[in-house]
Amino acid sequence: MDPHKRSVTIEVMASDETVLGRGRFDTTVDGYAAMKRSVASWPDRVWAIEGCNGIGKHIAARLLADGEQVIDVPPKLSARARVFTTGQGRKTDATDAHSVALVGTRMAGLHPVVDDQQLAVLQTLVDRRRSLGEDHTRMISQLHALLLLLVPGGAKKFLSAAQAKTILAGVRPRDPASKARRRVAAELITDLERIYQRSKAADKELRELVVATGTRLLELHGIGPSGAARLLVEVGNIQRFPSKAHFGSWTGTAPIDASSGDRVRHRLSRGGNRQINRVLHTMATVQLRNPTAGRAYYDRRKAEGKTSMEAMRALKRRLSDVVYRTMLRDTHDIPGTGPGGQPGTTPDSSAADSNPDIDASEKSLPGPATDHPTTPGLT
């Protein structure tokens, strides 16, 4: 299926890649019913839908509610299949549906979509919490711009609604433009107070839901309710990552080889899941602001001659490993298990410990991930 908001295009393909049927249907109640009737003659069916975490999420949820089997086809895979099949990248709904069908038929290991109501609730609330944070940032920027025109020198960078209200109380504008600016600034402060209350309530609700999952993510220094919820929602089943190196590549914290000639160096990845990368960046920033093991690790890397960005990248890579081990331990719920769920980990790499100071043999090389120890000094 190639899904859109108001329509879907499907292609029915047998295991030998024989095309058995095609169709385009609206996503209305009648259109959905017509689509289900069109495939009724193939009861042993699996739906391969492109982008089940994005544009295909709404139709995948409806199919799951009806007891259908659904697998998620990443858009990158269907795009590659389209190029190899057609010889060019030209897109139509029909060719997209054919590419999705080919990927679903040929490739093993595609992830089934699961109707997890607990994660669905978490995703809705964590998306709302992120939206509140974005609104707060936007309003603070607008308030700073207005205060700069109302107060000589403006206000300090980190400004709360209460502090802004105190500053604004001392402003006595005389001209019409200044009066309008003061009125708008007062409205922004009122909106900020409302957002603060909503954010506080959202954090409390998220914390309760995250704790109910039994995860230990909240025990890690620098991960709050929003970060833990985002990890649970985006990662889903942590066991789909065979190693911490695979997880590091997915989070965008694994190093990328940027060597040239005799100069060997690695740079920060710009790929991976950017929302999870943001969670890890926040975790690293919080650890750097406090006398933590993360701060000590960062200082050691700086002392070794690393730049600030290189040291931060190395810290985020280590914190990615910590999160991976923590989520694996949550899955197995066995104290003292290693990255594969097996016993034998040491206290220095405990999943419940946010200490990133692990042995250099645990560092991952760029390239194909492996569970075997790698050469020291390449992270």
BALOBA-1460 file (C-alpha; in Angstrom, 3 decimals):
// residues 379
<rec num="1" residu="m" x="0.000" y="0.000" z="0.000"/>
<rec num="2" residu="d" x="1.071" y="3.516" z="-0.882"/>
<rec num="3" residu="p" x="-0.875" y="5.596" z="1.660"/>
<rec num="4" residu="h" x="-1.988" y="9.212" z="1.601"/>
<rec num="5" residu="k" x="-4.298" y="11.211" z="3.817"/>
<rec num="6" residu="r" x="-7.404" y="10.881" z="1.666"/>
<rec num="7" residu="s" x="-6.592" y="7.921" z="-0.567"/>
<rec num="8" residu="v" x="-4.555" y="4.729" z="-0.712"/>
<rec num="9" residu="t" x="-3.243" y="2.740" z="-3.651"/>
<rec num="10" residu="i" x="-2.815" y="-0.999" z="-3.182"/>
<rec num="11" residu="e" x="-1.330" y="-3.866" z="-5.155"/>
<rec num="12" residu="v" x="-1.911" y="-7.528" z="-4.365"/>
<rec num="13" residu="m" x="1.204" y="-9.636" z="-4.947"/>
<rec num="14" residu="a" x="1.710" y="-13.362" z="-4.464"/>
<rec num="15" residu="s" x="4.866" y="-14.883" z="-2.971"/>
<rec num="16" residu="d" x="6.226" y="-15.488" z="-6.493"/>
<rec num="17" residu="e" x="5.775" y="-11.741" z="-7.231"/>
<rec num="18" residu="t" x="2.802" y="-12.311" z="-9.491"/>
<rec num="19" residu="v" x="0.523" y="-9.277" z="-9.416"/>
<rec num="20" residu="l" x="-2.997" y="-10.441" z="-8.595"/>
<rec num="21" residu="g" x="-4.817" y="-7.146" z="-8.290"/>
<rec num="22" residu="r" x="-4.645" y="-3.389" z="-7.972"/>
<rec num="23" residu="g" x="-6.856" y="-0.583" z="-6.779"/>
<rec num="24" residu="r" x="-7.172" y="2.946" z="-5.508"/>
<rec num="25" residu="f" x="-9.541" y="3.742" z="-2.660"/>
<rec num="26" residu="d" x="-10.617" y="6.682" z="-0.575"/>
<rec num="27" residu="t" x="-9.853" y="6.630" z="3.152"/>
<rec num="28" residu="t" x="-13.471" y="7.389" z="4.009"/>
<rec num="29" residu="v" x="-15.660" y="4.772" z="5.683"/>
<rec num="30" residu="d" x="-17.089" y="3.673" z="2.340"/>
<rec num="31" residu="g" x="-13.709" y="3.664" z="0.619"/>
<rec num="32" residu="y" x="-12.130" y="1.616" z="3.417"/>
<rec num="33" residu="a" x="-14.966" y="-0.909" z="3.264"/>
<rec num="34" residu="a" x="-14.564" y="-1.174" z="-0.517"/>
<rec num="35" residu="m" x="-10.847" y="-1.845" z="-0.108"/>
<rec num="36" residu="k" x="-11.511" y="-4.612" z="2.395"/>
<rec num="37" residu="r" x="-14.038" y="-6.210" z="0.035"/>
<rec num="38" residu="s" x="-11.552" y="-6.072" z="-2.838"/>
<rec num="39" residu="v" x="-9.061" y="-8.280" z="-0.961"/>
<rec num="40" residu="a" x="-11.586" y="-10.622" z="0.644"/>
<rec num="41" residu="s" x="-10.665" y="-13.421" z="-1.776"/>
<rec num="42" residu="w" x="-7.152" y="-13.581" z="-0.240"/>
<rec num="43" residu="p" x="-7.814" y="-14.384" z="3.434"/>
<rec num="44" residu="d" x="-4.173" y="-15.340" z="4.117"/>
<rec num="45" residu="r" x="-2.852" y="-11.829" z="3.610"/>
<rec num="46" residu="v" x="-0.309" y="-9.475" z="5.133"/>
<rec num="47" residu="w" x="-0.467" y="-5.729" z="4.540"/>
<rec num="48" residu="a" x="2.844" y="-4.054" z="3.675"/>
<rec num="49" residu="i" x="2.398" y="-0.329" z="4.241"/>
<rec num="50" residu="e" x="4.968" y="2.371" z="3.572"/>
<rec num="51" residu="g" x="5.711" y="4.693" z="6.495"/>
<rec num="52" residu="c" x="3.617" y="3.220" z="9.310"/>
<rec num="53" residu="n" x="5.147" y="5.762" z="11.686"/>
<rec num="54" residu="g" x="4.269" y="8.622" z="9.367"/>
<rec num="55" residu="i" x="1.709" y="9.099" z="6.623"/>
<rec num="56" residu="g" x="0.625" y="5.451" z="6.765"/>
<rec num="57" residu="k" x="-0.064" y="5.443" z="10.478"/>
<rec num="58" residu="h" x="-3.775" y="6.250" z="10.263"/>
<rec num="59" residu="i" x="-4.612" y="3.427" z="7.847"/>
<rec num="60" residu="a" x="-2.340" y="0.950" z="9.645"/>
<rec num="61" residu="a" x="-4.174" y="1.663" z="12.908"/>
<rec num="62" residu="r" x="-7.536" y="0.951" z="11.257"/>
<rec num="63" residu="l" x="-6.304" y="-2.334" z="9.817"/>
<rec num="64" residu="l" x="-4.824" y="-3.418" z="13.143"/>
<rec num="65" residu="a" x="-8.111" y="-2.647" z="14.872"/>
<rec num="66" residu="d" x="-9.776" y="-5.024" z="12.393"/>
<rec num="67" residu="g" x="-7.340" y="-7.812" z="13.258"/>
<rec num="68" residu="e" x="-5.215" y="-7.545" z="10.094"/>
<rec num="69" residu="q" x="-1.482" y="-8.296" z="9.949"/>
<rec num="70" residu="v" x="0.586" y="-5.236" z="9.047"/>
<rec num="71" residu="i" x="4.308" y="-4.802" z="8.411"/>
<rec num="72" residu="d" x="6.118" y="-1.489" z="8.078"/>
<rec num="73" residu="v" x="8.078" y="-0.784" z="4.891"/>
<rec num="74" residu="p" x="10.611" y="2.046" z="5.334"/>
<rec num="75" residu="p" x="10.329" y="4.662" z="2.561"/>
<rec num="76" residu="k" x="14.052" y="4.311" z="1.780"/>
<rec num="77" residu="l" x="13.638" y="0.638" z="0.917"/>
<rec num="78" residu="s" x="10.641" y="1.212" z="-1.343"/>
<rec num="79" residu="a" x="12.480" y="4.094" z="-3.061"/>
<rec num="80" residu="r" x="15.446" y="1.834" z="-3.820"/>
<rec num="81" residu="a" x="13.157" y="-0.909" z="-5.098"/>
<rec num="82" residu="r" x="11.434" y="1.612" z="-7.385"/>
<rec num="83" residu="v" x="14.745" y="2.734" z="-8.888"/>
<rec num="84" residu="f" x="15.990" y="-0.833" z="-9.449"/>
<rec num="85" residu="t" x="12.655" y="-1.927" z="-10.920"/>
<rec num="86" residu="t" x="11.912" y="1.005" z="-13.224"/>
<rec num="87" residu="g" x="15.447" y="2.199" z="-13.919"/>
<rec num="88" residu="q" x="14.567" y="5.730" z="-12.791"/>
<rec num="89" residu="g" x="13.108" y="7.429" z="-9.752"/>
<rec num="90" residu="r" x="9.884" y="8.715" z="-11.288"/>
<rec num="91" residu="k" x="7.024" y="8.408" z="-8.807"/>
<rec num="92" residu="t" x="3.389" y="7.528" z="-9.252"/>
<rec num="93" residu="d" x="1.027" y="6.001" z="-6.739"/>
<rec num="94" residu="a" x="0.912" y="2.784" z="-8.752"/>
<rec num="95" residu="t" x="4.704" y="2.416" z="-9.000"/>
<rec num="96" residu="d" x="5.032" y="3.258" z="-5.309"/>
<rec num="97" residu="a" x="2.523" y="0.547" z="-4.383"/>
<rec num="98" residu="h" x="4.368" y="-1.926" z="-6.629"/>
<rec num="99" residu="s" x="7.702" y="-1.052" z="-4.961"/>
<rec num="100" residu="v" x="6.200" y="-1.507" z="-1.499"/>
<rec num="101" residu="a" x="4.780" y="-4.871" z="-2.539"/>
<rec num="102" residu="l" x="8.181" y="-5.997" z="-3.852"/>
<rec num="103" residu="v" x="9.920" y="-5.024" z="-0.618"/>
<rec num="104" residu="g" x="7.256" y="-6.747" z="1.469"/>
<rec num="105" residu="t" x="7.529" y="-9.914" z="-0.616"/>
<rec num="106" residu="r" x="11.297" y="-10.119" z="-0.983"/>
<rec num="107" residu="m" x="12.699" y="-8.864" z="2.305"/>
<rec num="108" residu="a" x="12.761" y="-10.753" z="5.565"/>
<rec num="109" residu="g" x="13.005" y="-8.997" z="8.895"/>
<rec num="110" residu="l" x="10.530" y="-6.199" z="8.259"/>
<rec num="111" residu="h" x="8.989" y="-5.153" z="11.551"/>
<rec num="112" residu="p" x="5.366" y="-6.039" z="12.234"/>
<rec num="113" residu="v" x="3.223" y="-3.162" z="13.447"/>
<rec num="114" residu="v" x="1.805" y="-3.822" z="16.901"/>
<rec num="115" residu="d" x="-1.307" y="-2.222" z="18.350"/>
<rec num="116" residu="d" x="0.220" y="-1.180" z="21.690"/>
<rec num="117" residu="q" x="-2.277" y="1.129" z="23.362"/>
<rec num="118" residu="q" x="0.126" y="2.081" z="26.143"/>
<rec num="119" residu="l" x="2.722" y="3.312" z="23.646"/>
<rec num="120" residu="a" x="0.004" y="5.017" z="21.613"/>
<rec num="121" residu="v" x="-1.042" y="7.014" z="24.673"/>
<rec num="122" residu="l" x="2.591" y="7.871" z="25.415"/>
<rec num="123" residu="q" x="3.182" y="9.044" z="21.852"/>
<rec num="124" residu="t" x="0.138" y="11.317" z="21.880"/>
<rec num="125" residu="l" x="1.148" y="12.896" z="25.175"/>
<rec num="126" residu="v" x="4.862" y="13.240" z="24.408"/>
<rec num="127" residu="d" x="4.043" y="14.878" z="21.053"/>
<rec num="128" residu="r" x="1.786" y="17.301" z="22.899"/>
<rec num="129" residu="r" x="4.548" y="18.008" z="25.423"/>
<rec num="130" residu="r" x="6.998" y="18.754" z="22.613"/>
<rec num="131" residu="s" x="4.462" y="21.104" z="21.040"/>
<rec num="132" residu="l" x="4.118" y="22.965" z="24.341"/>
<rec num="133" residu="g" x="7.886" y="23.326" z="24.520"/>
<rec num="134" residu="e" x="8.021" y="24.708" z="20.988"/>
<rec num="135" residu="d" x="5.260" y="27.188" z="21.817"/>
<rec num="136" residu="h" x="7.199" y="28.275" z="24.922"/>
<rec num="137" residu="t" x="10.376" y="28.855" z="22.905"/>
<rec num="138" residu="r" x="8.529" y="30.846" z="20.238"/>
<rec num="139" residu="m" x="6.747" y="33.055" z="22.777"/>
<rec num="140" residu="i" x="9.926" y="33.702" z="24.744"/>
<rec num="141" residu="s" x="11.612" y="34.858" z="21.528"/>
<rec num="142" residu="q" x="8.739" y="37.209" z="20.769"/>
<rec num="143" residu="l" x="8.815" y="38.519" z="24.332"/>
<rec num="144" residu="h" x="12.549" y="39.201" z="24.164"/>
<rec num="145" residu="a" x="12.065" y="41.172" z="20.946"/>
<rec num="146" residu="l" x="9.343" y="43.328" z="22.536"/>
<rec num="147" residu="l" x="11.228" y="43.908" z="25.786"/>
<rec num="148" residu="l" x="14.278" y="45.043" z="23.822"/>
<rec num="149" residu="l" x="12.116" y="47.855" z="22.421"/>
<rec num="150" residu="l" x="10.488" y="48.645" z="25.768"/>
<rec num="151" residu="v" x="13.461" y="48.366" z="28.139"/>
<rec num="152" residu="p" x="16.986" y="49.621" z="27.371"/>
<rec num="153" residu="g" x="19.210" y="46.575" z="27.011"/>
<rec num="154" residu="g" x="16.252" y="44.179" z="27.001"/>
<rec num="155" residu="a" x="15.978" y="41.223" z="29.385"/>
<rec num="156" residu="k" x="18.318" y="38.393" z="30.311"/>
<rec num="157" residu="k" x="18.545" y="35.328" z="28.099"/>
<rec num="158" residu="f" x="16.843" y="32.826" z="30.419"/>
<rec num="159" residu="l" x="13.625" y="34.609" z="31.302"/>
<rec num="160" residu="s" x="10.641" y="33.225" z="33.205"/>
<rec num="161" residu="a" x="7.088" y="34.532" z="32.988"/>
<rec num="162" residu="a" x="7.296" y="35.884" z="36.551"/>
<rec num="163" residu="q" x="10.524" y="37.747" z="35.815"/>
<rec num="164" residu="a" x="9.058" y="39.196" z="32.632"/>
<rec num="165" residu="k" x="5.977" y="40.341" z="34.538"/>
<rec num="166" residu="t" x="8.199" y="42.168" z="37.057"/>
<rec num="167" residu="i" x="10.124" y="43.906" z="34.267"/>
<rec num="168" residu="l" x="6.952" y="44.869" z="32.437"/>
<rec num="169" residu="a" x="5.431" y="46.336" z="35.609"/>
<rec num="170" residu="g" x="8.060" y="49.078" z="35.532"/>
<rec num="171" residu="v" x="7.373" y="50.077" z="31.929"/>
<rec num="172" residu="r" x="5.236" y="53.202" z="31.459"/>
<rec num="173" residu="p" x="4.864" y="53.755" z="27.719"/>
<rec num="174" residu="r" x="3.768" y="57.131" z="26.340"/>
<rec num="175" residu="d" x="3.510" y="56.736" z="22.558"/>
<rec num="176" residu="p" x="0.915" y="54.473" z="20.834"/>
<rec num="177" residu="a" x="3.527" y="52.018" z="19.479"/>
<rec num="178" residu="s" x="5.040" y="51.416" z="22.924"/>
<rec num="179" residu="k" x="1.573" y="50.992" z="24.435"/>
<rec num="180" residu="a" x="0.743" y="48.345" z="21.811"/>
<rec num="181" residu="r" x="4.043" y="46.556" z="22.487"/>
<rec num="182" residu="r" x="3.377" y="46.530" z="26.229"/>
<rec num="183" residu="r" x="-0.111" y="45.142" z="25.727"/>
<rec num="184" residu="v" x="1.120" y="42.347" z="23.442"/>
<rec num="185" residu="a" x="3.964" y="41.575" z="25.884"/>
<rec num="186" residu="a" x="1.417" y="41.270" z="28.710"/>
<rec num="187" residu="e" x="-0.634" y="38.861" z="26.591"/>
<rec num="188" residu="l" x="2.477" y="36.773" z="25.874"/>
<rec num="189" residu="i" x="3.261" y="36.578" z="29.594"/>
<rec num="190" residu="t" x="-0.263" y="35.353" z="30.307"/>
<rec num="191" residu="d" x="0.094" y="32.723" z="27.575"/>
<rec num="192" residu="l" x="3.482" y="31.673" z="28.976"/>
<rec num="193" residu="e" x="1.991" y="31.171" z="32.429"/>
<rec num="194" residu="r" x="-0.728" y="29.006" z="30.905"/>
<rec num="195" residu="i" x="1.816" y="26.955" z="28.937"/>
<rec num="196" residu="y" x="3.940" y="26.521" z="32.056"/>
<rec num="197" residu="q" x="0.980" y="25.058" z="33.941"/>
<rec num="198" residu="r" x="0.087" y="22.764" z="31.051"/>
<rec num="199" residu="s" x="3.714" y="21.637" z="30.695"/>
<rec num="200" residu="k" x="3.922" y="20.896" z="34.402"/>
<rec num="201" residu="a" x="0.736" y="18.826" z="34.259"/>
<rec num="202" residu="a" x="1.948" y="17.041" z="31.115"/>
<rec num="203" residu="d" x="5.273" y="16.156" z="32.772"/>
<rec num="204" residu="k" x="3.441" y="14.739" z="35.781"/>
<rec num="205" residu="e" x="1.163" y="12.617" z="33.598"/>
<rec num="206" residu="l" x="4.083" y="11.407" z="31.475"/>
<rec num="207" residu="r" x="6.088" y="10.473" z="34.559"/>
<rec num="208" residu="e" x="3.222" y="8.378" z="35.907"/>
<rec num="209" residu="l" x="2.792" y="6.583" z="32.574"/>
<rec num="210" residu="v" x="6.537" y="5.970" z="32.151"/>
<rec num="211" residu="v" x="6.840" y="4.611" z="35.690"/>
<rec num="212" residu="a" x="3.888" y="2.304" z="34.961"/>
<rec num="213" residu="t" x="5.878" y="0.690" z="32.128"/>
<rec num="214" residu="g" x="8.504" y="-0.464" z="34.639"/>
<rec num="215" residu="t" x="11.414" y="1.090" z="32.752"/>
<rec num="216" residu="r" x="14.582" y="2.239" z="34.517"/>
<rec num="217" residu="l" x="15.209" y="5.083" z="32.067"/>
<rec num="218" residu="l" x="14.190" y="7.708" z="34.616"/>
<rec num="219" residu="e" x="17.065" y="6.534" z="36.835"/>
<rec num="220" residu="l" x="19.570" y="7.784" z="34.245"/>
<rec num="221" residu="h" x="20.970" y="11.242" z="34.917"/>
<rec num="222" residu="g" x="19.676" y="13.691" z="32.316"/>
<rec num="223" residu="i" x="16.578" y="11.801" z="31.171"/>
<rec num="224" residu="g" x="13.234" y="13.208" z="32.278"/>
<rec num="225" residu="p" x="9.667" y="12.060" z="31.625"/>
<rec num="226" residu="s" x="9.583" y="13.470" z="28.079"/>
<rec num="227" residu="g" x="12.917" y="11.920" z="27.128"/>
<rec num="228" residu="a" x="12.014" y="8.520" z="28.578"/>
<rec num="229" residu="a" x="8.615" y="8.561" z="26.855"/>
<rec num="230" residu="r" x="10.218" y="9.531" z="23.539"/>
<rec num="231" residu="l" x="12.686" y="6.644" z="23.835"/>
<rec num="232" residu="l" x="9.942" y="4.137" z="24.581"/>
<rec num="233" residu="v" x="7.794" y="5.371" z="21.706"/>
<rec num="234" residu="e" x="10.505" y="5.624" z="19.039"/>
<rec num="235" residu="v" x="12.487" y="2.515" z="19.969"/>
<rec num="236" residu="g" x="9.545" y="0.183" z="20.537"/>
<rec num="237" residu="n" x="11.138" y="-3.249" z="20.858"/>
<rec num="238" residu="i" x="14.791" y="-2.752" z="21.788"/>
<rec num="239" residu="q" x="15.571" y="-6.329" z="20.769"/>
<rec num="240" residu="r" x="15.259" y="-5.359" z="17.120"/>
<rec num="241" residu="f" x="18.767" y="-3.912" z="17.511"/>
<rec num="242" residu="p" x="21.226" y="-6.845" z="17.624"/>
<rec num="243" residu="s" x="23.982" y="-4.796" z="19.264"/>
<rec num="244" residu="k" x="24.712" y="-1.446" z="20.839"/>
<rec num="245" residu="a" x="26.571" y="-0.497" z="17.655"/>
<rec num="246" residu="h" x="23.386" y="-0.947" z="15.611"/>
<rec num="247" residu="f" x="21.543" y="1.154" z="18.170"/>
<rec num="248" residu="g" x="24.244" y="3.829" z="18.049"/>
<rec num="249" residu="s" x="23.960" y="3.991" z="14.268"/>
<rec num="250" residu="w" x="20.172" y="4.336" z="14.537"/>
<rec num="251" residu="t" x="20.463" y="7.150" z="17.079"/>
<rec num="252" residu="g" x="22.982" y="9.008" z="14.925"/>
<rec num="253" residu="t" x="25.696" y="8.845" z="17.596"/>
<rec num="254" residu="a" x="27.967" y="6.292" z="15.913"/>
<rec num="255" residu="p" x="31.084" y="7.892" z="14.382"/>
<rec num="256" residu="i" x="31.387" y="8.263" z="10.618"/>
<rec num="257" residu="d" x="34.760" y="7.725" z="8.985"/>
<rec num="258" residu="a" x="36.052" y="11.028" z="7.580"/>
<rec num="259" residu="s" x="39.658" y="9.976" z="7.011"/>
<rec num="260" residu="s" x="41.736" y="11.331" z="4.160"/>
<rec num="261" residu="g" x="45.140" y="9.993" z="3.181"/>
<rec num="262" residu="d" x="47.251" y="9.366" z="6.259"/>
<rec num="263" residu="r" x="44.958" y="11.409" z="8.457"/>
<rec num="264" residu="v" x="42.523" y="9.217" z="10.378"/>
<rec num="265" residu="r" x="39.534" y="10.978" z="11.892"/>
<rec num="266" residu="h" x="35.834" y="10.491" z="12.470"/>
<rec num="267" residu="r" x="32.999" y="12.999" z="12.503"/>
<rec num="268" residu="l" x="29.546" y="13.347" z="13.981"/>
<rec num="269" residu="s" x="26.754" y="11.596" z="12.123"/>
<rec num="270" residu="r" x="23.943" y="13.763" z="10.762"/>
<rec num="271" residu="g" x="21.706" y="10.769" z="10.122"/>
<rec num="272" residu="g" x="19.755" y="8.497" z="12.400"/>
<rec num="273" residu="n" x="16.649" y="9.242" z="14.429"/>
<rec num="274" residu="r" x="16.956" y="12.940" z="15.192"/>
<rec num="275" residu="q" x="14.373" y="12.925" z="17.978"/>
<rec num="276" residu="i" x="16.311" y="10.299" z="19.915"/>
<rec num="277" residu="n" x="19.552" y="12.095" z="19.096"/>
<rec num="278" residu="r" x="18.022" y="15.181" z="20.686"/>
<rec num="279" residu="v" x="17.156" y="13.197" z="23.820"/>
<rec num="280" residu="l" x="20.757" y="11.994" z="24.067"/>
<rec num="281" residu="h" x="22.064" y="15.513" z="23.444"/>
<rec num="282" residu="t" x="19.899" y="16.834" z="26.286"/>
<rec num="283" residu="m" x="21.127" y="13.991" z="28.497"/>
<rec num="284" residu="a" x="24.750" y="14.869" z="27.691"/>
<rec num="285" residu="t" x="24.158" y="18.599" z="28.270"/>
<rec num="286" residu="v" x="22.595" y="17.976" z="31.684"/>
<rec num="287" residu="q" x="25.497" y="15.743" z="32.687"/>
<rec num="288" residu="l" x="27.993" y="18.398" z="31.603"/>
<rec num="289" residu="r" x="26.296" y="20.977" z="33.834"/>
<rec num="290" residu="n" x="26.803" y="18.810" z="36.917"/>
<rec num="291" residu="p" x="29.754" y="17.007" z="38.521"/>
<rec num="292" residu="t" x="28.843" y="13.667" z="36.957"/>
<rec num="293" residu="a" x="30.806" y="10.817" z="35.422"/>
<rec num="294" residu="g" x="29.754" y="12.200" z="32.048"/>
<rec num="295" residu="r" x="31.428" y="15.511" z="32.888"/>
<rec num="296" residu="a" x="34.595" y="13.702" z="33.945"/>
<rec num="297" residu="y" x="34.609" y="11.638" z="30.752"/>
<rec num="298" residu="y" x="34.144" y="14.778" z="28.638"/>
<rec num="299" residu="d" x="37.030" y="16.533" z="30.423"/>
<rec num="300" residu="r" x="39.313" y="13.533" z="29.877"/>
<rec num="301" residu="r" x="38.601" y="13.524" z="26.159"/>
<rec num="302" residu="k" x="39.334" y="17.249" z="25.999"/>
<rec num="303" residu="a" x="42.607" y="16.651" z="27.831"/>
<rec num="304" residu="e" x="43.504" y="14.032" z="25.205"/>
<rec num="305" residu="g" x="43.352" y="16.738" z="22.536"/>
<rec num="306" residu="k" x="39.778" y="16.298" z="21.321"/>
<rec num="307" residu="t" x="37.816" y="19.369" z="20.322"/>
<rec num="308" residu="s" x="34.637" y="20.278" z="22.203"/>
<rec num="309" residu="m" x="32.465" y="18.832" z="19.431"/>
<rec num="310" residu="e" x="34.499" y="15.620" z="19.264"/>
<rec num="311" residu="a" x="34.312" y="15.181" z="23.035"/>
<rec num="312" residu="m" x="30.560" y="15.785" z="22.983"/>
<rec num="313" residu="r" x="30.149" y="13.258" z="20.175"/>
<rec num="314" residu="a" x="32.106" y="10.670" z="22.144"/>
<rec num="315" residu="l" x="30.005" y="11.336" z="25.262"/>
<rec num="316" residu="k" x="26.740" y="10.965" z="23.335"/>
<rec num="317" residu="r" x="27.997" y="7.682" z="21.870"/>
<rec num="318" residu="r" x="28.681" y="6.333" z="25.348"/>
<rec num="319" residu="l" x="25.326" y="7.523" z="26.651"/>
<rec num="320" residu="s" x="23.677" y="5.756" z="23.714"/>
<rec num="321" residu="d" x="25.272" y="2.526" z="24.974"/>
<rec num="322" residu="v" x="23.969" y="3.221" z="28.480"/>
<rec num="323" residu="v" x="20.433" y="3.732" z="27.212"/>
<rec num="324" residu="y" x="20.683" y="0.572" z="25.097"/>
<rec num="325" residu="r" x="21.765" y="-1.557" z="28.050"/>
<rec num="326" residu="t" x="19.089" y="-0.035" z="30.266"/>
<rec num="327" residu="m" x="16.302" y="-0.801" z="27.812"/>
<rec num="328" residu="l" x="17.625" y="-4.332" z="27.275"/>
<rec num="329" residu="r" x="17.658" y="-4.865" z="31.012"/>
<rec num="330" residu="d" x="14.078" y="-3.606" z="31.171"/>
<rec num="331" residu="t" x="13.145" y="-6.187" z="28.550"/>
<rec num="332" residu="h" x="14.790" y="-9.118" z="30.305"/>
<rec num="333" residu="d" x="14.279" y="-7.789" z="33.836"/>
<rec num="334" residu="i" x="17.311" y="-9.752" z="35.002"/>
<rec num="335" residu="p" x="19.838" y="-7.849" z="37.167"/>
<rec num="336" residu="g" x="23.351" y="-7.919" z="35.817"/>
<rec num="337" residu="t" x="22.655" y="-8.924" z="32.222"/>
<rec num="338" residu="g" x="24.791" y="-7.859" z="29.308"/>
<rec num="339" residu="p" x="23.880" y="-6.256" z="25.982"/>
<rec num="340" residu="g" x="22.493" y="-9.529" z="24.646"/>
<rec num="341" residu="g" x="20.513" y="-10.354" z="27.767"/>
<rec num="342" residu="q" x="23.174" y="-12.797" z="28.981"/>
<rec num="343" residu="p" x="24.828" y="-12.647" z="32.434"/>
<rec num="344" residu="g" x="28.354" y="-11.427" z="32.822"/>
<rec num="345" residu="t" x="28.397" y="-7.627" z="32.699"/>
<rec num="346" residu="t" x="30.605" y="-5.760" z="35.124"/>
<rec num="347" residu="p" x="29.564" y="-3.070" z="37.605"/>
<rec num="348" residu="d" x="31.343" y="-0.459" z="35.450"/>
<rec num="349" residu="s" x="28.912" y="-1.062" z="32.600"/>
<rec num="350" residu="s" x="25.796" y="-1.567" z="34.671"/>
<rec num="351" residu="a" x="22.600" y="-0.737" z="32.831"/>
<rec num="352" residu="a" x="21.308" y="1.181" z="35.823"/>
<rec num="353" residu="d" x="24.438" y="3.322" z="35.990"/>
<rec num="354" residu="s" x="24.669" y="6.416" z="33.800"/>
<rec num="355" residu="n" x="28.462" y="6.353" z="34.057"/>
<rec num="356" residu="p" x="29.799" y="6.480" z="30.482"/>
<rec num="357" residu="d" x="33.300" y="5.523" z="31.611"/>
<rec num="358" residu="i" x="33.523" y="2.069" z="30.035"/>
<rec num="359" residu="d" x="36.573" y="0.316" z="28.691"/>
<rec num="360" residu="a" x="37.952" y="1.314" z="25.323"/>
<rec num="361" residu="s" x="37.327" y="-2.219" z="24.031"/>
<rec num="362" residu="e" x="33.587" y="-1.394" z="24.020"/>
<rec num="363" residu="k" x="34.036" y="1.402" z="21.499"/>
<rec num="364" residu="s" x="32.402" y="0.835" z="18.135"/>
<rec num="365" residu="l" x="34.073" y="1.137" z="14.782"/>
<rec num="366" residu="p" x="32.357" y="2.944" z="11.936"/>
<rec num="367" residu="g" x="30.962" y="0.528" z="9.413"/>
<rec num="368" residu="p" x="29.212" y="-2.808" z="9.907"/>
<rec num="369" residu="a" x="28.298" y="-3.285" z="13.553"/>
<rec num="370" residu="t" x="29.579" y="-6.254" z="15.495"/>
<rec num="371" residu="d" x="29.338" y="-7.575" z="19.009"/>
<rec num="372" residu="h" x="33.061" y="-8.346" z="19.161"/>
<rec num="373" residu="p" x="35.561" y="-6.039" z="20.874"/>
<rec num="374" residu="t" x="37.128" y="-3.491" z="18.566"/>
<rec num="375" residu="t" x="40.433" y="-1.728" z="18.369"/>
<rec num="376" residu="p" x="40.851" y="0.937" z="21.072"/>
<rec num="377" residu="g" x="41.076" y="4.594" z="20.269"/>
<rec num="378" residu="l" x="38.722" y="4.815" z="17.306"/>
<rec num="379" residu="t" x="35.777" y="6.566" z="18.936"/>
